[in-house]
Amino acid sequence: MKKAMLLIIFLFLGTASFAQTGGEDYIFFDDSPTTTSYDPSWGFVESPSELEKVGEKFPVDSEIFFQGNNSLRLHWTSRTGGDWGIAVAEPGWPGHDVTQRDTLTFWVFGDSLIQDDHLPLIYLEDLNNQKTEKMSLSPYTSDIPDSQWTQIKVPLRIFDAAAQDADLTQIKTIFYGQDAADCIGHTLWLDEIRMYIGNPSDTTAPAIPTGLAAEGYDSHVTVSWEPNTDEDLMGYKVSRLRDGGVFTHIGYVEKEFHHFADFLGESGVNATYKIKAVDENYNESEFTGEVSAATESMTEEEILTMVQEATFRYFWDYAHPVSGLTRERIPVSENLVTIGGSGFGIMAIMVGIERGFITREQGADRLLQIVNFLETADRFHGAWPHWMNGTTGEVIPFSSQDDGGDLVETAFMIQGLLAARQYFDGSDDTETQIRTKITDLWESVEWDWYRRTENSDVLYWHWSPNHEWEMDFPLRGWNETMITYLLGIASPTHGVPASMYHDGWAGNADYENDESIYGYELYVGNGTAGPLFFTHYSFLGFDPRYKKDDYANYFKHNRNQTLVNRAWCIENPDGYDGYDENTWGLTASEDPFGYLAHEPSSGRDNGTITPTAALSSMPYTPDESKAAMMNFYENYGDDIWGGLGFKDAFNPTENWVSASYLAIDQGPIIVMIENYRSQLIWDNFMANPEIQSMLDSIGFVPDSSRVGVEDDAVNPHRFQLIGNYPNPFNASTTIVFELPQKQNVTVEIMDIRGQTVDRIELSNAGAGYHEVQWQGQNSAGESVSSGMYFYRLKTDTRSATKKLILLK
């Protein structure tokens, strides 16, 4: 578990300390995702002064605002002998170099006249909590009139001589604090708190958005449009007319988005929409024309598709325009793309094709764009970095020493590429190039280099030409890095010995687990086995069904770990709001306090529910995960459902909702739902010829035990042809089926003309699960040619047929 905690520390450092660069505004506040308090804020008050706070946070007001959806409400009374202050930061609390900006600006609104010398003082704080001197606002504004929005502009140069010990290149917060002790209660609403460079004076309105469309779903309408190209675009205002009323403002979205979800809460509602664009000088375009849509009741299957389609937008509509790779998070990331999340995105493209969100030709073109870029991007002994610039392909350091190859992120990418290599099997030039280029990329990853020494039993996460092995992070399980060993052992060119799986990955004394928690046996991982992303990332492509190694059937383990996670939330030992049988799911995500690997243990659970945890577990716990999905949508959708599906996380206790979507959380949702529905990614990844030989060398053996079911009296067996693995295959394949009672069985192999090729017979096969192997031979023991075949399971009363593909 120590290694998992280290991973999350790295993640937090990466997301929290990455400051904006270039000419973009530093935005300390433009909208709060929650309606009662703003998460990246903190306030204090010393008696007899008074300050309104929500907990320690800045109160949010959704009734009075200048721009967007809400504002910050600052209500104070300053008295002699007291003090107060309240700070506001950008989400993630990053540090900003304010010497690269010249003006701090914000808009204020008062419910009565406030004299300029009664306004709060203002000061800055850096990442080390060092503060500048407190400065008066009165030189930069006159009195604040009653009920009128007023913009205040403060030149940042005033802090040059007032910096004290604060580092002006790492400013994280803007403080408002006590000035005149007038003993009068004042209220100011604050909005659009930002720092910029230049002196904006342009009054030219932005272009009217084009391509407005609306589509109704079960309880919401998605409004979409073509993104504006205005360089100074700030965002879009959305207005709605409902049930014959009048148009009213219902929302604002930042410039990075061109989808808006209007959650209406029920089916059968008609609504009409129009939008306008807003630029950084607060100039507004004219409204677009109007579009209408209605919500319609949907089946569970349709809602699964709806969730996949919305999540797919992250990887398709919001991918980097040059590389086609996936941005780390939306909004904010801009040119910063993530290698692991992009591997998830490649698999999402395959789902998008299968579900009809895009055409196969569109998907192939995008994938060719991606692999062409990956060929020229920075690599370090074949491994890509965790982050890179989506335009140039140059490494962006994930932390001070992490500026080189990241073997785990590379494994996540290769997992997606190998699934795509099998999926794009067409004979046209585009798909041929895709397969060839993926093979070259796969075979050039030097897994053996990341052993660090020739005789090492363990793989290492990082290597950098600047810092070499200073990160010193050996990969040992149980955690999300299992796929790294599987691919390293499978590599045909730079492979590592299969013994490393046992001595390195599983060589940790804490790897095996014999605990039963809430009645569920855990086979690997100590304690409650950790956050749920351990059960997702390595298993997006790697199919854990019907097989086991020396330690576990990982499908069974992953199911039980998921059920332990859910049971913890049902018991809710720490008493967090909202937790119940359908509100569960602890994994790594944003939370009100930063970023954490949430898991079922006190100190690692802070009341934050992450939708990806339950949704991405759907292959393991279909009923429980679908119930959680419906609960999230129906009961929390107004807060957590957005244009790109479910937002990253929410915390009912803190009344907090993430403002972001993260690639590594969105990707498993669309992929694992598809693996539950059709096994698409599992089937394609496992069909790679290198995979079966890797499994054999490690010692994986077939295991047909019914996963997750201990009581056949409660869960009786049935007649079922489950399938075969691997499929396609190049040597042998295992056919798995289930019988309700003892009976004679025939498994018949037929060619595409329906002619019998081989027949396997079992006499008096008992109730339960069975496996038979077909070696790709006819009844005479002769090898048959490559191609598609059918296999039929027959008893005296029932039969079922599926297809398989033999590749030689």
C-alpha positions, 0 to 999 in steps of 0.5 A, spaced: 500 500 500 505 504 501 507 504 493 500 506 492 500 512 496 506 514 493 503 514 486 497 518 489 503 523 492 506 524 485 499 525 482 497 530 487 504 534 486 503 534 478 496 536 478 496 541 484 503 545 482 502 545 475 501 553 473 499 556 467 504 559 462 504 564 456 499 569 456 493 566 459 489 569 465 490 566 472 483 565 474 482 565 481 475 565 481 470 565 475 464 559 477 464 554 483 461 547 481 457 547 488 452 552 490 454 553 497 461 554 498 467 555 494 472 549 495 479 552 493 478 558 499 479 558 506 477 563 511 479 565 519 476 570 523 478 573 530 472 576 535 469 581 536 470 581 528 465 577 524 465 573 517 460 569 514 463 562 512 461 555 510 465 551 514 472 554 513 470 556 505 467 562 501 460 562 501 457 562 494 451 565 491 447 563 485 442 569 485 447 575 484 452 574 479 456 578 474 458 572 469 457 565 469 453 561 474 454 564 481 459 569 485 462 569 492 459 572 497 463 576 502 459 578 508 463 582 514 463 586 520 470 589 522 471 591 530 477 594 533 481 588 536 478 583 531 481 581 525 478 576 519 481 574 512 479 569 507 483 567 501 481 564 494 485 560 489 484 557 483 482 549 483 488 545 485 491 551 489 497 552 483 502 557 484 502 563 479 508 567 477 505 574 478 511 578 475 508 575 468 502 579 469 500 586 470 493 587 473 489 584 478 481 585 476 475 583 480 468 585 479 464 587 486 456 588 487 454 591 494 447 591 497 448 598 499 453 604 498 460 602 501 465 607 502 472 606 498 476 606 505 471 601 508 473 596 503 477 590 505 484 590 504 488 585 499 494 581 500 497 575 496 500 568 499 505 564 496 505 556 496 509 556 502 504 560 506 508 567 506 504 573 505 505 580 502 503 586 506 496 588 506 494 593 501 488 598 500 483 598 495 481 605 495 487 608 490 484 603 485 476 605 486 471 610 488 465 608 493 462 602 491 455 604 489 448 600 491 446 594 487 451 595 481 456 591 478 463 595 479 470 592 476 476 594 480 483 593 477 489 593 481 496 594 478 500 588 481 507 592 481 504 595 488 506 588 491 514 588 488 516 593 494 511 589 499 512 582 497 516 581 504 518 574 504 512 572 499 515 569 493 511 573 487 513 567 482 509 562 486 502 566 488 497 561 490 492 565 493 489 572 494 486 574 501 481 579 502 482 582 509 480 587 515 481 594 514 477 600 517 474 597 524 467 601 522 463 596 526 458 596 520 456 589 517 457 590 509 456 585 504 460 584 497 459 579 492 465 578 488 466 575 481 471 574 475 477 574 480 483 574 475 490 576 473 492 578 466 497 582 462 495 588 458 490 593 458 484 590 455 480 595 451 477 592 445 469 592 445 468 588 439 463 582 440 465 575 439 462 571 433 455 568 434 456 561 435 454 556 430 452 549 429 447 549 435 444 542 436 440 539 442 438 532 443 434 529 449 435 523 453 432 520 459 432 526 464 436 531 461 438 535 454 445 536 451 446 542 448 452 542 443 455 547 438 461 548 434 467 552 438 468 559 437 475 561 434 475 568 437 482 568 441 480 572 447 473 568 448 472 566 455 465 562 455 458 561 453 452 563 456 446 558 455 438 560 455 432 556 455 425 556 454 421 551 458 413 549 457 411 556 454 415 560 459 420 566 457 427 565 455 432 565 462 439 564 463 440 557 465 448 556 465 455 558 463 460 554 460 468 556 460 471 556 453 474 549 453 467 546 453 462 546 447 457 541 450 452 543 456 447 538 460 441 541 462 438 536 467 431 537 467 430 531 472 424 527 468 422 525 462 417 528 457 419 535 458 420 540 452 425 545 452 428 550 447 435 553 447 439 559 445 446 561 446 451 567 446 459 567 446 462 572 451 470 574 451 475 576 456 473 583 456 465 581 457 463 583 450 457 578 448 455 576 441 448 576 439 444 570 441 444 564 436 438 561 433 433 557 437 433 549 437 429 544 441 429 538 444 425 533 449 427 528 454 424 521 453 424 515 458 430 510 456 431 503 458 437 501 462 441 499 456 439 506 452 442 509 459 448 505 458 449 507 451 448 514 453 453 514 459 458 511 454 457 516 449 457 522 453 464 520 456 466 518 449 466 526 448 472 527 452 476 523 448 474 525 441 471 532 441 476 534 446 482 531 444 488 535 442 488 537 435 495 536 433 497 529 436 490 527 437 492 524 444 488 525 450 488 531 455 490 530 462 484 534 465 478 538 462 478 544 463 485 547 464 490 542 460 490 545 454 497 543 451 498 538 456 497 530 454 497 524 458 500 518 455 496 513 460 490 516 459 491 516 451 492 509 451 485 509 455 482 514 449 485 509 444 480 503 447 475 509 447 475 510 440 474 502 438 468 503 443 465 509 439 466 505 432 462 499 435 456 504 438 456 508 432 458 515 435 463 515 429 465 511 423 470 506 422 473 511 417 473 517 422 476 512 428 482 509 423 484 516 421 484 519 428 488 513 430 493 514 425 494 521 427 496 518 434 501 513 432 504 518 427 505 523 433 507 517 438 513 515 433 516 522 433 514 524 440 520 524 446 521 517 448 526 514 453 529 507 451 522 506 448 518 509 454 514 515 453 513 520 459 507 521 463 506 528 460 508 531 454 506 537 450 501 535 445 503 540 439 511 538 440 511 531 443 516 534 448 516 531 455 513 536 460 515 534 467 510 530 472 515 532 478 522 535 479 525 528 477 520 525 473 522 528 466 523 522 462 520 515 461 514 512 465 514 505 464 507 504 467 504 510 463 507 506 457 504 500 459 497 503 459 498 506 452 501 499 449 495 496 452 490 500 448 495 500 442 495 492 442 487 492 442 487 497 436 492 493 432 487 487 432 481 491 431 483 495 425 484 489 421 482 492 414 486 491 408 486 499 406 492 503 407 490 507 413 489 500 417 495 497 414 499 503 416 496 503 423 498 495 424 505 496 422 506 502 426 503 499 432 508 493 431 514 498 431 512 502 437 510 496 441 517 492 439 521 498 441 519 499 448 525 497 452 522 493 458 529 490 459 532 496 460 527 498 466 530 492 470 535 497 471 540 491 472 541 485 468 540 481 474 534 485 477 528 481 479 523 487 479 521 493 474 522 500 475 517 505 474 522 511 471 528 513 468 530 520 466 537 522 462 537 528 467 536 524 473 537 517 471 534 512 476 533 517 482 526 516 482 528 509 485 521 506 484 520 499 484 514 496 481 511 491 486 504 488 487 498 489 489 496 495 485 495 498 478 501 496 475 500 489 473 499 490 466 507 492 466 509 485 467 505 482 463 507 486 457 514 486 459 514 478 459 510 478 452 515 483 449 518 479 442 524 484 442 525 487 449 522 481 453 524 480 461 523 473 464 517 470 466 520 469 473 520 477 474 512 476 475 513 472 481 519 475 484 518 482 482 511 483 481 508 478 486 514 478 490 512 482 495 511 479 502 504 483 502 502 480 495 498 474 498 492 476 502 488 470 506 483 475 509 475 475 508 472 482 509 464 483 510 464 475 507 468 476 501 475 473 500 480 477 498 486 473 495 491 479 494 493 485 497 493 487 504 487 490 508 482 491 504 486 491 497 486 498 496 482 503 491 478 500 486 483 503 480 487 497 482 482 493 479 481 497 473 487 500 469 491 493 468 484 490 466 481 494 461 485 490 455 487 484 459 481 479 460 481 476 467 476 471 466 476 463 466 484 463 468 488 464 474 495 464 476 499 461 483 495 467 487 488 468 484 483 468 479 483 476 478 476 476 476 474 473 482 478 477 486 476 484 483 469 482 484 470 481 491 474 487 492 469 491 489 464 488 493 468 490 500 469 497 497 461 497 496 460 494 503 464 499 507 460 505 504 454 501 506 456 500 513 459 507 513 463 507 519 465 514 519 458 517 518 459 520 511 453 523 508 450 520 502 453 513 503 448 507 502 447 501 497 447 505 491 452 511 493 458 507 493 465 507 490 472 509 493 478 510 488 483 515 486 480 522 484 479 529 486 476 531 493 475 537 496 482 537 499 486 536 493 487 529 490 487 522 494 487 514 493 480 513 497 479 506 499 475 503 505 479 504 511 479 510 516 484 516 514 483 514 506 476 515 506 474 522 507 466 522 504 468 522 497 464 518 492 468 517 485 463 515 479 468 511 475 469 506 481 462 503 481 461 504 473 468 501 471 467 495 476 461 493 471 464 487 469 465 484 476 458 487 479 453 488 474 447 489 478 450 493 483 454 498 478 448 499 474 444 501 480 449 506 482 449 508 475 442 509 475 442 513 482 448 517 480 444 519 474 437 520 477 438 523 484 445 526 483 445 528 476 443 535 477 450 536 480 454 531 477 452 530 470 455 534 465 456 535 458 462 529 458 458 525 463 459 524 470 464 529 473 470 526 477 467 526 484 463 529 489 462 529 496 455 530 499 458 531 506 462 537 504 457 539 499 462 539 494 462 537 486 469 536 482 469 542 476 473 537 472 473 531 468 480 526 468 482 522 463 484 516 467 477 516 471 473 517 464 477 512 460 475 506 464 468 508 465 467 507 457 471 501 456 469 497 462 462 498 461 463 495 454 467 489 456 461 488 460 456 489 454 460 485 449 467 484 451 470 488 445 476 490 448 478 484 452 477 480 446 481 484 441 487 485 446 487 478 448 487 476 441 494 478 440 499 472 439 504 474 444 499 474 450 497 467 450 505 465 450 506 470 456 500 467 460 503 460 459 510 462 461 507 465 467 503 459 469 496 462 468 492 456 467 484 455 466 479 456 471 472 455 470 470 456 477 464 461 478 466 467 480 463 471 486 458 466 487 459 461 493 452 458 494 449 454 488 442 453 492 441 461 492 444 461 485 443 455 481 447 453 475 443 454 468 444 452 461 449 457 458 455 457 452 459 462 455 464 463 450 472 461 448 478 464 450 483 467 447 479 469 441 482 469 436 487 464 437 493 461 434 494 455 437 489 452 442 482 455 445 478 454 451 471 453 450 467 454 457 460 452 458 455 451 464 450 446 465 444 446 470 444 438 471 448 432 469 447 430 462 451 428 456 454 434 452 457 434 445 461 440 442 461 440 435 466 445 431 464 447 424 467 451 418 463 457 415 459 452 410 456 448 416 461 442 415 463 438 421 470 439 423 471 436 429 467 433 435 468 433 443 464 429 447 463 429 454 459 423 458 455 425 464 458 432 465 455 434 472 452 441 473 456 447 473 462 450 469 466 446 464 472 447 459 474 443 453 480 445 449 480 445 441 487 445 438 485 447 431 485 440 428 480 436 425 477 429 427 483 426 424 488 430 428 490 434 422 491 442 423 486 446 419 487 452 416 486 459 418 479 462 418 472 463 422 469 457 425 463 456 429 462 451 435 455 448 438 454 446 445 449 440 444 445 436 449 439 432 449 434 438 449 438 445 448 443 447 443 447 454 443 452 456 437 458 462 437 463 463 433 471 463 433 477 465 429 483 461 428 489 465 426 496 462 424 
